[in-house]
Amino acid sequence: MSRLIYPIYKSHLAPVRLFHFLALAVVVSRLMPRNWPGLLKPWMTAMIRCGENSLSMYCLGVLLSFVGFVILTDISGGFAMQVAVSIAGIALMIAAATFTTLEAKLDRHGPKLF
């Protein structure tokens, strides 16, 4: 049993990681109401936009993590700077996801279904 569980690497999909993801998906789908008004809050729509553009947000996140690493090693690595870099990175990702979503809506040709 321990060979099935350990070692867990990020580079491959271990059965325990897959089970954990599926369990979270089941819990969220069962506990969250279908018409929950929280889905229309600005912070939630920002997260939804990031999820809709997941590949581009992943690529941007890799680039921003490198930039954040350079800032933290060259300028300052204090707690306040770490918080500032994290908030700036999240804000940049939300702005990029919003721009990507709006651009996709403008570029879409044909009837709008939703």
N, C-alpha and C positions, 0 to 999 in steps of 0.2 A: 504494500500500500504506500509506503514512504517513497518508493521509486516512482510511483504515479504522481505524487504530489510535489516532491522536491527533486531537483532544484527547479525553481520557477524563474524563467528568464523572460525579459521583455521581448526578445526577438522571436519567440514562438508562442503559439496559443496553447497554453497548458489547459487540461480539462478543468482544473479548479478555477482558473481565470474565466473560462467560458461559462461555467456554472454560476459564478459570482455575477457576471453580467446578466445572464438570463434571470437570475433571482431578483436582481434589482429591477429589471424590466417588468417582471410579473408584479412586484410590489407596487411600483409606480402606476402601472395600468389598472390595478385593482383599487388603489386608495385615492387616486386623483379623479374627481368628477369630470365628466365630459365637458361641461359648460362652466368650468371654474373661471371666475372673473380675474384671477391672478395671471392668467395667460395673456391678458391684454395690458398688463403693466409694462412700463418702458424697460425696466431691467430684464423682464422675461422676454420681451420681443427682441432685445439685443442678443440674448443667449440663443434664441431661435434662429436669428439671422446668422449667427456664427455657426450653428449646426447645419443650416441650409448650404453654407459655403465651406464645408468642412475641409476639403482638400486645400483650397487656397488659404484658409485660416491656419492649417497645419504648416504650410510652407512659410507663411508670414511669421508664425510663432517660432519656427526654427531660426529665421533671420533675426527676429527680435531678441531671442534668447542669446544669440551671439553678441548682438549690440549691447544688451544688458550686461553680459559678462565682461565686455571690454570696459563699459562705464564703471562697473563695480570694482574692477581690478585697477584701473588707471586713475580714477577720480577718488572714490571713497567706497568703502565696503561696510559702512555703518548701517545700523538698523533703519534710520530715517531714509537713507539713500536706497536701501533695498525696497522699502515701501513705495517710495516715489517711482522707482524703475518699474515695479510691478503694476502700479496704478496707471502709469503712462503706457505700458505695454497693453494692458487690458483696454484702455481707451482707444489706442491705435487699432487694435483688432476689431473693436466694435465699430469704429468709424469705417474701416476697410470693408467689413461685412455689410454695413448699411449701404455704402457706395456701390458695392458689387451687386447687391439685391436691387437697388434702384436702377442701376445700369442694365441689368438683365430684364427688368420690367419695361424699360424704354426700348430695348433692342428687340423685344418679342414682336413678331409679326403674326397676324391672324387673330382669331377671336380669343378674347380673354375669358377663360372658364371660371376663374375664381376672383 
